[in-house]
């Protein structure tokens, strides 16, 4: 089972969604308060399940409505995804993946782990 690891950083508080094996599969922005961070976690839990996939790595991108996972390639040529809520805000982002298949696995891992993931606090 996955978990949301919440930690304080210099500029606020953020979370990493970790898979059952401890690997980070998605990270949040930095929030100004604990309450805002918890709202972000709830948004990821809810939106990850119903989000469609918009594959921006193909030539003829099929646009989908929010909430959605956007899969894209970064400047280094790695595959990444971001989860956007119904209002279009980015609520979680991935690290870079060498292959598209790995990125798709990351998205599925978020879908699977986020809804039931426990929240725990870690020291920075």
Phi and psi restraints in degrees (range 20) as a CNS / XPLOR table:
assign (resid 1 and name C) (resid 2 and name N)
       (resid 2 and name CA) (resid 2 and name C) 1.0 -79.4 20.0 2
assign (resid 2 and name N) (resid 2 and name CA)
       (resid 2 and name C) (resid 3 and name N) 1.0 173.2 20.0 2
assign (resid 2 and name C) (resid 3 and name N)
       (resid 3 and name CA) (resid 3 and name C) 1.0 -152.0 20.0 2
assign (resid 3 and name N) (resid 3 and name CA)
       (resid 3 and name C) (resid 4 and name N) 1.0 150.6 20.0 2
assign (resid 3 and name C) (resid 4 and name N)
       (resid 4 and name CA) (resid 4 and name C) 1.0 -94.5 20.0 2
assign (resid 4 and name N) (resid 4 and name CA)
       (resid 4 and name C) (resid 5 and name N) 1.0 115.0 20.0 2
assign (resid 4 and name C) (resid 5 and name N)
       (resid 5 and name CA) (resid 5 and name C) 1.0 -94.8 20.0 2
assign (resid 5 and name N) (resid 5 and name CA)
       (resid 5 and name C) (resid 6 and name N) 1.0 112.7 20.0 2
assign (resid 5 and name C) (resid 6 and name N)
       (resid 6 and name CA) (resid 6 and name C) 1.0 -100.9 20.0 2
assign (resid 6 and name N) (resid 6 and name CA)
       (resid 6 and name C) (resid 7 and name N) 1.0 133.3 20.0 2
assign (resid 6 and name C) (resid 7 and name N)
       (resid 7 and name CA) (resid 7 and name C) 1.0 -144.9 20.0 2
assign (resid 7 and name N) (resid 7 and name CA)
       (resid 7 and name C) (resid 8 and name N) 1.0 149.4 20.0 2
assign (resid 7 and name C) (resid 8 and name N)
       (resid 8 and name CA) (resid 8 and name C) 1.0 -80.6 20.0 2
assign (resid 8 and name N) (resid 8 and name CA)
       (resid 8 and name C) (resid 9 and name N) 1.0 139.0 20.0 2
assign (resid 8 and name C) (resid 9 and name N)
       (resid 9 and name CA) (resid 9 and name C) 1.0 -124.7 20.0 2
assign (resid 9 and name N) (resid 9 and name CA)
       (resid 9 and name C) (resid 10 and name N) 1.0 174.2 20.0 2
assign (resid 9 and name C) (resid 10 and name N)
       (resid 10 and name CA) (resid 10 and name C) 1.0 -54.3 20.0 2
assign (resid 10 and name N) (resid 10 and name CA)
       (resid 10 and name C) (resid 11 and name N) 1.0 -36.8 20.0 2
assign (resid 10 and name C) (resid 11 and name N)
       (resid 11 and name CA) (resid 11 and name C) 1.0 -101.3 20.0 2
assign (resid 11 and name N) (resid 11 and name CA)
       (resid 11 and name C) (resid 12 and name N) 1.0 4.2 20.0 2
assign (resid 11 and name C) (resid 12 and name N)
       (resid 12 and name CA) (resid 12 and name C) 1.0 157.5 20.0 2
assign (resid 12 and name N) (resid 12 and name CA)
       (resid 12 and name C) (resid 13 and name N) 1.0 -133.6 20.0 2
assign (resid 12 and name C) (resid 13 and name N)
       (resid 13 and name CA) (resid 13 and name C) 1.0 -141.4 20.0 2
assign (resid 13 and name N) (resid 13 and name CA)
       (resid 13 and name C) (resid 14 and name N) 1.0 142.0 20.0 2
assign (resid 13 and name C) (resid 14 and name N)
       (resid 14 and name CA) (resid 14 and name C) 1.0 -143.2 20.0 2
assign (resid 14 and name N) (resid 14 and name CA)
       (resid 14 and name C) (resid 15 and name N) 1.0 170.5 20.0 2
assign (resid 14 and name C) (resid 15 and name N)
       (resid 15 and name CA) (resid 15 and name C) 1.0 -133.0 20.0 2
assign (resid 15 and name N) (resid 15 and name CA)
       (resid 15 and name C) (resid 16 and name N) 1.0 154.2 20.0 2
assign (resid 15 and name C) (resid 16 and name N)
       (resid 16 and name CA) (resid 16 and name C) 1.0 -119.7 20.0 2
assign (resid 16 and name N) (resid 16 and name CA)
       (resid 16 and name C) (resid 17 and name N) 1.0 132.4 20.0 2
assign (resid 16 and name C) (resid 17 and name N)
       (resid 17 and name CA) (resid 17 and name C) 1.0 -88.8 20.0 2
assign (resid 17 and name N) (resid 17 and name CA)
       (resid 17 and name C) (resid 18 and name N) 1.0 122.3 20.0 2
assign (resid 17 and name C) (resid 18 and name N)
       (resid 18 and name CA) (resid 18 and name C) 1.0 -111.8 20.0 2
assign (resid 18 and name N) (resid 18 and name CA)
       (resid 18 and name C) (resid 19 and name N) 1.0 140.7 20.0 2
assign (resid 18 and name C) (resid 19 and name N)
       (resid 19 and name CA) (resid 19 and name C) 1.0 -74.0 20.0 2
assign (resid 19 and name N) (resid 19 and name CA)
       (resid 19 and name C) (resid 20 and name N) 1.0 172.8 20.0 2
assign (resid 19 and name C) (resid 20 and name N)
       (resid 20 and name CA) (resid 20 and name C) 1.0 -56.6 20.0 2
assign (resid 20 and name N) (resid 20 and name CA)
       (resid 20 and name C) (resid 21 and name N) 1.0 -27.8 20.0 2
assign (resid 20 and name C) (resid 21 and name N)
       (resid 21 and name CA) (resid 21 and name C) 1.0 -85.5 20.0 2
assign (resid 21 and name N) (resid 21 and name CA)
       (resid 21 and name C) (resid 22 and name N) 1.0 2.7 20.0 2
assign (resid 21 and name C) (resid 22 and name N)
       (resid 22 and name CA) (resid 22 and name C) 1.0 90.5 20.0 2
assign (resid 22 and name N) (resid 22 and name CA)
       (resid 22 and name C) (resid 23 and name N) 1.0 -6.6 20.0 2
assign (resid 22 and name C) (resid 23 and name N)
       (resid 23 and name CA) (resid 23 and name C) 1.0 -72.1 20.0 2
assign (resid 23 and name N) (resid 23 and name CA)
       (resid 23 and name C) (resid 24 and name N) 1.0 137.4 20.0 2
assign (resid 23 and name C) (resid 24 and name N)
       (resid 24 and name CA) (resid 24 and name C) 1.0 -74.0 20.0 2
assign (resid 24 and name N) (resid 24 and name CA)
       (resid 24 and name C) (resid 25 and name N) 1.0 125.6 20.0 2
assign (resid 24 and name C) (resid 25 and name N)
       (resid 25 and name CA) (resid 25 and name C) 1.0 -110.6 20.0 2
assign (resid 25 and name N) (resid 25 and name CA)
       (resid 25 and name C) (resid 26 and name N) 1.0 -18.0 20.0 2
assign (resid 25 and name C) (resid 26 and name N)
       (resid 26 and name CA) (resid 26 and name C) 1.0 -161.2 20.0 2
assign (resid 26 and name N) (resid 26 and name CA)
       (resid 26 and name C) (resid 27 and name N) 1.0 151.0 20.0 2
assign (resid 26 and name C) (resid 27 and name N)
       (resid 27 and name CA) (resid 27 and name C) 1.0 -131.0 20.0 2
assign (resid 27 and name N) (resid 27 and name CA)
       (resid 27 and name C) (resid 28 and name N) 1.0 156.1 20.0 2
assign (resid 27 and name C) (resid 28 and name N)
       (resid 28 and name CA) (resid 28 and name C) 1.0 -99.5 20.0 2
assign (resid 28 and name N) (resid 28 and name CA)
       (resid 28 and name C) (resid 29 and name N) 1.0 175.2 20.0 2
assign (resid 28 and name C) (resid 29 and name N)
       (resid 29 and name CA) (resid 29 and name C) 1.0 -74.3 20.0 2
assign (resid 29 and name N) (resid 29 and name CA)
       (resid 29 and name C) (resid 30 and name N) 1.0 178.0 20.0 2
assign (resid 29 and name C) (resid 30 and name N)
       (resid 30 and name CA) (resid 30 and name C) 1.0 -91.2 20.0 2
assign (resid 30 and name N) (resid 30 and name CA)
       (resid 30 and name C) (resid 31 and name N) 1.0 125.6 20.0 2
assign (resid 30 and name C) (resid 31 and name N)
       (resid 31 and name CA) (resid 31 and name C) 1.0 -98.4 20.0 2
assign (resid 31 and name N) (resid 31 and name CA)
       (resid 31 and name C) (resid 32 and name N) 1.0 156.7 20.0 2
assign (resid 31 and name C) (resid 32 and name N)
       (resid 32 and name CA) (resid 32 and name C) 1.0 -83.6 20.0 2
assign (resid 32 and name N) (resid 32 and name CA)
       (resid 32 and name C) (resid 33 and name N) 1.0 -18.3 20.0 2
assign (resid 32 and name C) (resid 33 and name N)
       (resid 33 and name CA) (resid 33 and name C) 1.0 -145.8 20.0 2
assign (resid 33 and name N) (resid 33 and name CA)
       (resid 33 and name C) (resid 34 and name N) 1.0 162.3 20.0 2
assign (resid 33 and name C) (resid 34 and name N)
       (resid 34 and name CA) (resid 34 and name C) 1.0 -61.2 20.0 2
assign (resid 34 and name N) (resid 34 and name CA)
       (resid 34 and name C) (resid 35 and name N) 1.0 -42.4 20.0 2
assign (resid 34 and name C) (resid 35 and name N)
       (resid 35 and name CA) (resid 35 and name C) 1.0 -61.4 20.0 2
assign (resid 35 and name N) (resid 35 and name CA)
       (resid 35 and name C) (resid 36 and name N) 1.0 -42.3 20.0 2
assign (resid 35 and name C) (resid 36 and name N)
       (resid 36 and name CA) (resid 36 and name C) 1.0 -65.7 20.0 2
assign (resid 36 and name N) (resid 36 and name CA)
       (resid 36 and name C) (resid 37 and name N) 1.0 -38.3 20.0 2
assign (resid 36 and name C) (resid 37 and name N)
       (resid 37 and name CA) (resid 37 and name C) 1.0 -64.1 20.0 2
assign (resid 37 and name N) (resid 37 and name CA)
       (resid 37 and name C) (resid 38 and name N) 1.0 -43.4 20.0 2
assign (resid 37 and name C) (resid 38 and name N)
       (resid 38 and name CA) (resid 38 and name C) 1.0 -63.0 20.0 2
assign (resid 38 and name N) (resid 38 and name CA)
       (resid 38 and name C) (resid 39 and name N) 1.0 -36.9 20.0 2
assign (resid 38 and name C) (resid 39 and name N)
       (resid 39 and name CA) (resid 39 and name C) 1.0 -64.6 20.0 2
assign (resid 39 and name N) (resid 39 and name CA)
       (resid 39 and name C) (resid 40 and name N) 1.0 -38.2 20.0 2
assign (resid 39 and name C) (resid 40 and name N)
       (resid 40 and name CA) (resid 40 and name C) 1.0 -63.0 20.0 2
assign (resid 40 and name N) (resid 40 and name CA)
       (resid 40 and name C) (resid 41 and name N) 1.0 -41.6 20.0 2
assign (resid 40 and name C) (resid 41 and name N)
       (resid 41 and name CA) (resid 41 and name C) 1.0 -62.4 20.0 2
assign (resid 41 and name N) (resid 41 and name CA)
       (resid 41 and name C) (resid 42 and name N) 1.0 -45.8 20.0 2
assign (resid 41 and name C) (resid 42 and name N)
       (resid 42 and name CA) (resid 42 and name C) 1.0 -62.0 20.0 2
assign (resid 42 and name N) (resid 42 and name CA)
       (resid 42 and name C) (resid 43 and name N) 1.0 -36.9 20.0 2
assign (resid 42 and name C) (resid 43 and name N)
       (resid 43 and name CA) (resid 43 and name C) 1.0 -65.3 20.0 2
assign (resid 43 and name N) (resid 43 and name CA)
       (resid 43 and name C) (resid 44 and name N) 1.0 -41.3 20.0 2
assign (resid 43 and name C) (resid 44 and name N)
       (resid 44 and name CA) (resid 44 and name C) 1.0 -64.4 20.0 2
assign (resid 44 and name N) (resid 44 and name CA)
       (resid 44 and name C) (resid 45 and name N) 1.0 -45.4 20.0 2
assign (resid 44 and name C) (resid 45 and name N)
       (resid 45 and name CA) (resid 45 and name C) 1.0 -55.0 20.0 2
assign (resid 45 and name N) (resid 45 and name CA)
       (resid 45 and name C) (resid 46 and name N) 1.0 -46.8 20.0 2
assign (resid 45 and name C) (resid 46 and name N)
       (resid 46 and name CA) (resid 46 and name C) 1.0 -73.6 20.0 2
assign (resid 46 and name N) (resid 46 and name CA)
       (resid 46 and name C) (resid 47 and name N) 1.0 -48.9 20.0 2
assign (resid 46 and name C) (resid 47 and name N)
       (resid 47 and name CA) (resid 47 and name C) 1.0 -75.0 20.0 2
assign (resid 47 and name N) (resid 47 and name CA)
       (resid 47 and name C) (resid 48 and name N) 1.0 -29.3 20.0 2
assign (resid 47 and name C) (resid 48 and name N)
       (resid 48 and name CA) (resid 48 and name C) 1.0 -60.2 20.0 2
assign (resid 48 and name N) (resid 48 and name CA)
       (resid 48 and name C) (resid 49 and name N) 1.0 -35.3 20.0 2
assign (resid 48 and name C) (resid 49 and name N)
       (resid 49 and name CA) (resid 49 and name C) 1.0 -71.3 20.0 2
assign (resid 49 and name N) (resid 49 and name CA)
       (resid 49 and name C) (resid 50 and name N) 1.0 -42.7 20.0 2
assign (resid 49 and name C) (resid 50 and name N)
       (resid 50 and name CA) (resid 50 and name C) 1.0 -95.6 20.0 2
assign (resid 50 and name N) (resid 50 and name CA)
       (resid 50 and name C) (resid 51 and name N) 1.0 -4.7 20.0 2
assign (resid 50 and name C) (resid 51 and name N)
       (resid 51 and name CA) (resid 51 and name C) 1.0 -68.5 20.0 2
assign (resid 51 and name N) (resid 51 and name CA)
       (resid 51 and name C) (resid 52 and name N) 1.0 135.6 20.0 2
assign (resid 51 and name C) (resid 52 and name N)
       (resid 52 and name CA) (resid 52 and name C) 1.0 -88.0 20.0 2
assign (resid 52 and name N) (resid 52 and name CA)
       (resid 52 and name C) (resid 53 and name N) 1.0 170.6 20.0 2
assign (resid 52 and name C) (resid 53 and name N)
       (resid 53 and name CA) (resid 53 and name C) 1.0 -106.1 20.0 2
assign (resid 53 and name N) (resid 53 and name CA)
       (resid 53 and name C) (resid 54 and name N) 1.0 128.5 20.0 2
assign (resid 53 and name C) (resid 54 and name N)
       (resid 54 and name CA) (resid 54 and name C) 1.0 -112.1 20.0 2
assign (resid 54 and name N) (resid 54 and name CA)
       (resid 54 and name C) (resid 55 and name N) 1.0 107.4 20.0 2
assign (resid 54 and name C) (resid 55 and name N)
       (resid 55 and name CA) (resid 55 and name C) 1.0 -87.1 20.0 2
assign (resid 55 and name N) (resid 55 and name CA)
       (resid 55 and name C) (resid 56 and name N) 1.0 100.2 20.0 2
assign (resid 55 and name C) (resid 56 and name N)
       (resid 56 and name CA) (resid 56 and name C) 1.0 -88.1 20.0 2
assign (resid 56 and name N) (resid 56 and name CA)
       (resid 56 and name C) (resid 57 and name N) 1.0 8.9 20.0 2
assign (resid 56 and name C) (resid 57 and name N)
       (resid 57 and name CA) (resid 57 and name C) 1.0 -92.8 20.0 2
assign (resid 57 and name N) (resid 57 and name CA)
       (resid 57 and name C) (resid 58 and name N) 1.0 -4.9 20.0 2
assign (resid 57 and name C) (resid 58 and name N)
       (resid 58 and name CA) (resid 58 and name C) 1.0 -103.2 20.0 2
assign (resid 58 and name N) (resid 58 and name CA)
       (resid 58 and name C) (resid 59 and name N) 1.0 160.8 20.0 2
assign (resid 58 and name C) (resid 59 and name N)
       (resid 59 and name CA) (resid 59 and name C) 1.0 -66.7 20.0 2
assign (resid 59 and name N) (resid 59 and name CA)
       (resid 59 and name C) (resid 60 and name N) 1.0 -48.9 20.0 2
assign (resid 59 and name C) (resid 60 and name N)
       (resid 60 and name CA) (resid 60 and name C) 1.0 -98.4 20.0 2
assign (resid 60 and name N) (resid 60 and name CA)
       (resid 60 and name C) (resid 61 and name N) 1.0 81.0 20.0 2
assign (resid 60 and name C) (resid 61 and name N)
       (resid 61 and name CA) (resid 61 and name C) 1.0 -66.7 20.0 2
assign (resid 61 and name N) (resid 61 and name CA)
       (resid 61 and name C) (resid 62 and name N) 1.0 128.4 20.0 2
assign (resid 61 and name C) (resid 62 and name N)
       (resid 62 and name CA) (resid 62 and name C) 1.0 -93.9 20.0 2
assign (resid 62 and name N) (resid 62 and name CA)
       (resid 62 and name C) (resid 63 and name N) 1.0 110.5 20.0 2
assign (resid 62 and name C) (resid 63 and name N)
       (resid 63 and name CA) (resid 63 and name C) 1.0 -71.0 20.0 2
assign (resid 63 and name N) (resid 63 and name CA)
       (resid 63 and name C) (resid 64 and name N) 1.0 136.4 20.0 2
assign (resid 63 and name C) (resid 64 and name N)
       (resid 64 and name CA) (resid 64 and name C) 1.0 -122.9 20.0 2
assign (resid 64 and name N) (resid 64 and name CA)
       (resid 64 and name C) (resid 65 and name N) 1.0 160.3 20.0 2
assign (resid 64 and name C) (resid 65 and name N)
       (resid 65 and name CA) (resid 65 and name C) 1.0 -81.7 20.0 2
assign (resid 65 and name N) (resid 65 and name CA)
       (resid 65 and name C) (resid 66 and name N) 1.0 163.0 20.0 2
assign (resid 65 and name C) (resid 66 and name N)
       (resid 66 and name CA) (resid 66 and name C) 1.0 -76.4 20.0 2
assign (resid 66 and name N) (resid 66 and name CA)
       (resid 66 and name C) (resid 67 and name N) 1.0 148.5 20.0 2
assign (resid 66 and name C) (resid 67 and name N)
       (resid 67 and name CA) (resid 67 and name C) 1.0 -74.3 20.0 2
assign (resid 67 and name N) (resid 67 and name CA)
       (resid 67 and name C) (resid 68 and name N) 1.0 153.3 20.0 2
assign (resid 67 and name C) (resid 68 and name N)
       (resid 68 and name CA) (resid 68 and name C) 1.0 -157.6 20.0 2
assign (resid 68 and name N) (resid 68 and name CA)
       (resid 68 and name C) (resid 69 and name N) 1.0 155.6 20.0 2
assign (resid 68 and name C) (resid 69 and name N)
       (resid 69 and name CA) (resid 69 and name C) 1.0 -95.5 20.0 2
assign (resid 69 and name N) (resid 69 and name CA)
       (resid 69 and name C) (resid 70 and name N) 1.0 127.2 20.0 2
assign (resid 69 and name C) (resid 70 and name N)
       (resid 70 and name CA) (resid 70 and name C) 1.0 -104.6 20.0 2
assign (resid 70 and name N) (resid 70 and name CA)
       (resid 70 and name C) (resid 71 and name N) 1.0 119.5 20.0 2
assign (resid 70 and name C) (resid 71 and name N)
       (resid 71 and name CA) (resid 71 and name C) 1.0 -101.6 20.0 2
assign (resid 71 and name N) (resid 71 and name CA)
       (resid 71 and name C) (resid 72 and name N) 1.0 131.7 20.0 2
assign (resid 71 and name C) (resid 72 and name N)
       (resid 72 and name CA) (resid 72 and name C) 1.0 -148.7 20.0 2
assign (resid 72 and name N) (resid 72 and name CA)
       (resid 72 and name C) (resid 73 and name N) 1.0 171.0 20.0 2
assign (resid 72 and name C) (resid 73 and name N)
       (resid 73 and name CA) (resid 73 and name C) 1.0 -107.4 20.0 2
assign (resid 73 and name N) (resid 73 and name CA)
       (resid 73 and name C) (resid 74 and name N) 1.0 139.9 20.0 2
assign (resid 73 and name C) (resid 74 and name N)
       (resid 74 and name CA) (resid 74 and name C) 1.0 -89.6 20.0 2
assign (resid 74 and name N) (resid 74 and name CA)
       (resid 74 and name C) (resid 75 and name N) 1.0 -177.6 20.0 2
assign (resid 74 and name C) (resid 75 and name N)
       (resid 75 and name CA) (resid 75 and name C) 1.0 -62.6 20.0 2
assign (resid 75 and name N) (resid 75 and name CA)
       (resid 75 and name C) (resid 76 and name N) 1.0 -26.5 20.0 2
assign (resid 75 and name C) (resid 76 and name N)
       (resid 76 and name CA) (resid 76 and name C) 1.0 -85.6 20.0 2
assign (resid 76 and name N) (resid 76 and name CA)
       (resid 76 and name C) (resid 77 and name N) 1.0 -0.3 20.0 2
assign (resid 76 and name C) (resid 77 and name N)
       (resid 77 and name CA) (resid 77 and name C) 1.0 84.9 20.0 2
assign (resid 77 and name N) (resid 77 and name CA)
       (resid 77 and name C) (resid 78 and name N) 1.0 9.9 20.0 2
assign (resid 77 and name C) (resid 78 and name N)
       (resid 78 and name CA) (resid 78 and name C) 1.0 -90.0 20.0 2
assign (resid 78 and name N) (resid 78 and name CA)
       (resid 78 and name C) (resid 79 and name N) 1.0 154.7 20.0 2
assign (resid 78 and name C) (resid 79 and name N)
       (resid 79 and name CA) (resid 79 and name C) 1.0 -88.3 20.0 2
assign (resid 79 and name N) (resid 79 and name CA)
       (resid 79 and name C) (resid 80 and name N) 1.0 138.1 20.0 2
assign (resid 79 and name C) (resid 80 and name N)
       (resid 80 and name CA) (resid 80 and name C) 1.0 -140.5 20.0 2
assign (resid 80 and name N) (resid 80 and name CA)
       (resid 80 and name C) (resid 81 and name N) 1.0 163.3 20.0 2
assign (resid 80 and name C) (resid 81 and name N)
       (resid 81 and name CA) (resid 81 and name C) 1.0 -136.2 20.0 2
assign (resid 81 and name N) (resid 81 and name CA)
       (resid 81 and name C) (resid 82 and name N) 1.0 156.5 20.0 2
assign (resid 81 and name C) (resid 82 and name N)
       (resid 82 and name CA) (resid 82 and name C) 1.0 -133.6 20.0 2
assign (resid 82 and name N) (resid 82 and name CA)
       (resid 82 and name C) (resid 83 and name N) 1.0 141.8 20.0 2
assign (resid 82 and name C) (resid 83 and name N)
       (resid 83 and name CA) (resid 83 and name C) 1.0 -100.6 20.0 2
assign (resid 83 and name N) (resid 83 and name CA)
       (resid 83 and name C) (resid 84 and name N) 1.0 125.0 20.0 2
assign (resid 83 and name C) (resid 84 and name N)
       (resid 84 and name CA) (resid 84 and name C) 1.0 -111.5 20.0 2
assign (resid 84 and name N) (resid 84 and name CA)
       (resid 84 and name C) (resid 85 and name N) 1.0 137.7 20.0 2
assign (resid 84 and name C) (resid 85 and name N)
       (resid 85 and name CA) (resid 85 and name C) 1.0 -77.0 20.0 2
assign (resid 85 and name N) (resid 85 and name CA)
       (resid 85 and name C) (resid 86 and name N) 1.0 177.5 20.0 2
assign (resid 85 and name C) (resid 86 and name N)
       (resid 86 and name CA) (resid 86 and name C) 1.0 -57.4 20.0 2
assign (resid 86 and name N) (resid 86 and name CA)
       (resid 86 and name C) (resid 87 and name N) 1.0 -30.6 20.0 2
assign (resid 86 and name C) (resid 87 and name N)
       (resid 87 and name CA) (resid 87 and name C) 1.0 -85.9 20.0 2
assign (resid 87 and name N) (resid 87 and name CA)
       (resid 87 and name C) (resid 88 and name N) 1.0 2.8 20.0 2
assign (resid 87 and name C) (resid 88 and name N)
       (resid 88 and name CA) (resid 88 and name C) 1.0 90.0 20.0 2
assign (resid 88 and name N) (resid 88 and name CA)
       (resid 88 and name C) (resid 89 and name N) 1.0 -4.8 20.0 2
assign (resid 88 and name C) (resid 89 and name N)
       (resid 89 and name CA) (resid 89 and name C) 1.0 -72.2 20.0 2
assign (resid 89 and name N) (resid 89 and name CA)
       (resid 89 and name C) (resid 90 and name N) 1.0 140.2 20.0 2
assign (resid 89 and name C) (resid 90 and name N)
       (resid 90 and name CA) (resid 90 and name C) 1.0 -76.5 20.0 2
assign (resid 90 and name N) (resid 90 and name CA)
       (resid 90 and name C) (resid 91 and name N) 1.0 123.9 20.0 2
assign (resid 90 and name C) (resid 91 and name N)
       (resid 91 and name CA) (resid 91 and name C) 1.0 -113.0 20.0 2
assign (resid 91 and name N) (resid 91 and name CA)
       (resid 91 and name C) (resid 92 and name N) 1.0 -13.1 20.0 2
assign (resid 91 and name C) (resid 92 and name N)
       (resid 92 and name CA) (resid 92 and name C) 1.0 -161.5 20.0 2
assign (resid 92 and name N) (resid 92 and name CA)
       (resid 92 and name C) (resid 93 and name N) 1.0 147.7 20.0 2
assign (resid 92 and name C) (resid 93 and name N)
       (resid 93 and name CA) (resid 93 and name C) 1.0 -134.1 20.0 2
assign (resid 93 and name N) (resid 93 and name CA)
       (resid 93 and name C) (resid 94 and name N) 1.0 157.0 20.0 2
assign (resid 93 and name C) (resid 94 and name N)
       (resid 94 and name CA) (resid 94 and name C) 1.0 -100.8 20.0 2
assign (resid 94 and name N) (resid 94 and name CA)
       (resid 94 and name C) (resid 95 and name N) 1.0 171.7 20.0 2
assign (resid 94 and name C) (resid 95 and name N)
       (resid 95 and name CA) (resid 95 and name C) 1.0 -84.6 20.0 2
assign (resid 95 and name N) (resid 95 and name CA)
       (resid 95 and name C) (resid 96 and name N) 1.0 175.8 20.0 2
assign (resid 95 and name C) (resid 96 and name N)
       (resid 96 and name CA) (resid 96 and name C) 1.0 -79.1 20.0 2
assign (resid 96 and name N) (resid 96 and name CA)
       (resid 96 and name C) (resid 97 and name N) 1.0 142.7 20.0 2
assign (resid 96 and name C) (resid 97 and name N)
       (resid 97 and name CA) (resid 97 and name C) 1.0 -118.5 20.0 2
assign (resid 97 and name N) (resid 97 and name CA)
       (resid 97 and name C) (resid 98 and name N) 1.0 143.0 20.0 2
assign (resid 97 and name C) (resid 98 and name N)
       (resid 98 and name CA) (resid 98 and name C) 1.0 -72.3 20.0 2
assign (resid 98 and name N) (resid 98 and name CA)
       (resid 98 and name C) (resid 99 and name N) 1.0 -30.3 20.0 2
assign (resid 98 and name C) (resid 99 and name N)
       (resid 99 and name CA) (resid 99 and name C) 1.0 -124.6 20.0 2
assign (resid 99 and name N) (resid 99 and name CA)
       (resid 99 and name C) (resid 100 and name N) 1.0 154.5 20.0 2
assign (resid 99 and name C) (resid 100 and name N)
       (resid 100 and name CA) (resid 100 and name C) 1.0 -64.4 20.0 2
assign (resid 100 and name N) (resid 100 and name CA)
       (resid 100 and name C) (resid 101 and name N) 1.0 -39.9 20.0 2
assign (resid 100 and name C) (resid 101 and name N)
       (resid 101 and name CA) (resid 101 and name C) 1.0 -60.2 20.0 2
assign (resid 101 and name N) (resid 101 and name CA)
       (resid 101 and name C) (resid 102 and name N) 1.0 -40.7 20.0 2
assign (resid 101 and name C) (resid 102 and name N)
       (resid 102 and name CA) (resid 102 and name C) 1.0 -65.4 20.0 2
assign (resid 102 and name N) (resid 102 and name CA)
       (resid 102 and name C) (resid 103 and name N) 1.0 -39.0 20.0 2
assign (resid 102 and name C) (resid 103 and name N)
       (resid 103 and name CA) (resid 103 and name C) 1.0 -63.8 20.0 2
assign (resid 103 and name N) (resid 103 and name CA)
       (resid 103 and name C) (resid 104 and name N) 1.0 -44.1 20.0 2
assign (resid 103 and name C) (resid 104 and name N)
       (resid 104 and name CA) (resid 104 and name C) 1.0 -61.9 20.0 2
assign (resid 104 and name N) (resid 104 and name CA)
       (resid 104 and name C) (resid 105 and name N) 1.0 -38.1 20.0 2
assign (resid 104 and name C) (resid 105 and name N)
       (resid 105 and name CA) (resid 105 and name C) 1.0 -63.0 20.0 2
assign (resid 105 and name N) (resid 105 and name CA)
       (resid 105 and name C) (resid 106 and name N) 1.0 -37.7 20.0 2
assign (resid 105 and name C) (resid 106 and name N)
       (resid 106 and name CA) (resid 106 and name C) 1.0 -62.3 20.0 2
assign (resid 106 and name N) (resid 106 and name CA)
       (resid 106 and name C) (resid 107 and name N) 1.0 -42.9 20.0 2
assign (resid 106 and name C) (resid 107 and name N)
       (resid 107 and name CA) (resid 107 and name C) 1.0 -61.5 20.0 2
assign (resid 107 and name N) (resid 107 and name CA)
       (resid 107 and name C) (resid 108 and name N) 1.0 -46.0 20.0 2
assign (resid 107 and name C) (resid 108 and name N)
       (resid 108 and name CA) (resid 108 and name C) 1.0 -63.8 20.0 2
assign (resid 108 and name N) (resid 108 and name CA)
       (resid 108 and name C) (resid 109 and name N) 1.0 -34.6 20.0 2
assign (resid 108 and name C) (resid 109 and name N)
       (resid 109 and name CA) (resid 109 and name C) 1.0 -65.5 20.0 2
assign (resid 109 and name N) (resid 109 and name CA)
       (resid 109 and name C) (resid 110 and name N) 1.0 -38.9 20.0 2
assign (resid 109 and name C) (resid 110 and name N)
       (resid 110 and name CA) (resid 110 and name C) 1.0 -63.6 20.0 2
assign (resid 110 and name N) (resid 110 and name CA)
       (resid 110 and name C) (resid 111 and name N) 1.0 -46.9 20.0 2
assign (resid 110 and name C) (resid 111 and name N)
       (resid 111 and name CA) (resid 111 and name C) 1.0 -55.6 20.0 2
assign (resid 111 and name N) (resid 111 and name CA)
       (resid 111 and name C) (resid 112 and name N) 1.0 -42.0 20.0 2
assign (resid 111 and name C) (resid 112 and name N)
       (resid 112 and name CA) (resid 112 and name C) 1.0 -76.4 20.0 2
assign (resid 112 and name N) (resid 112 and name CA)
       (resid 112 and name C) (resid 113 and name N) 1.0 -42.6 20.0 2
assign (resid 112 and name C) (resid 113 and name N)
       (resid 113 and name CA) (resid 113 and name C) 1.0 -87.2 20.0 2
assign (resid 113 and name N) (resid 113 and name CA)
       (resid 113 and name C) (resid 114 and name N) 1.0 -34.9 20.0 2
assign (resid 113 and name C) (resid 114 and name N)
       (resid 114 and name CA) (resid 114 and name C) 1.0 -60.4 20.0 2
assign (resid 114 and name N) (resid 114 and name CA)
       (resid 114 and name C) (resid 115 and name N) 1.0 -45.8 20.0 2
assign (resid 114 and name C) (resid 115 and name N)
       (resid 115 and name CA) (resid 115 and name C) 1.0 -58.7 20.0 2
assign (resid 115 and name N) (resid 115 and name CA)
       (resid 115 and name C) (resid 116 and name N) 1.0 -36.0 20.0 2
assign (resid 115 and name C) (resid 116 and name N)
       (resid 116 and name CA) (resid 116 and name C) 1.0 -109.8 20.0 2
assign (resid 116 and name N) (resid 116 and name CA)
       (resid 116 and name C) (resid 117 and name N) 1.0 5.2 20.0 2
assign (resid 116 and name C) (resid 117 and name N)
       (resid 117 and name CA) (resid 117 and name C) 1.0 -66.4 20.0 2
assign (resid 117 and name N) (resid 117 and name CA)
       (resid 117 and name C) (resid 118 and name N) 1.0 135.4 20.0 2
assign (resid 117 and name C) (resid 118 and name N)
       (resid 118 and name CA) (resid 118 and name C) 1.0 -76.2 20.0 2
assign (resid 118 and name N) (resid 118 and name CA)
       (resid 118 and name C) (resid 119 and name N) 1.0 160.2 20.0 2
assign (resid 118 and name C) (resid 119 and name N)
       (resid 119 and name CA) (resid 119 and name C) 1.0 -107.1 20.0 2
assign (resid 119 and name N) (resid 119 and name CA)
       (resid 119 and name C) (resid 120 and name N) 1.0 131.5 20.0 2
assign (resid 119 and name C) (resid 120 and name N)
       (resid 120 and name CA) (resid 120 and name C) 1.0 -141.6 20.0 2
assign (resid 120 and name N) (resid 120 and name CA)
       (resid 120 and name C) (resid 121 and name N) 1.0 153.4 20.0 2
assign (resid 120 and name C) (resid 121 and name N)
       (resid 121 and name CA) (resid 121 and name C) 1.0 -101.5 20.0 2
assign (resid 121 and name N) (resid 121 and name CA)
       (resid 121 and name C) (resid 122 and name N) 1.0 138.2 20.0 2
assign (resid 121 and name C) (resid 122 and name N)
       (resid 122 and name CA) (resid 122 and name C) 1.0 -121.2 20.0 2
assign (resid 122 and name N) (resid 122 and name CA)
       (resid 122 and name C) (resid 123 and name N) 1.0 153.0 20.0 2
assign (resid 122 and name C) (resid 123 and name N)
       (resid 123 and name CA) (resid 123 and name C) 1.0 -78.5 20.0 2
assign (resid 123 and name N) (resid 123 and name CA)
       (resid 123 and name C) (resid 124 and name N) 1.0 139.1 20.0 2
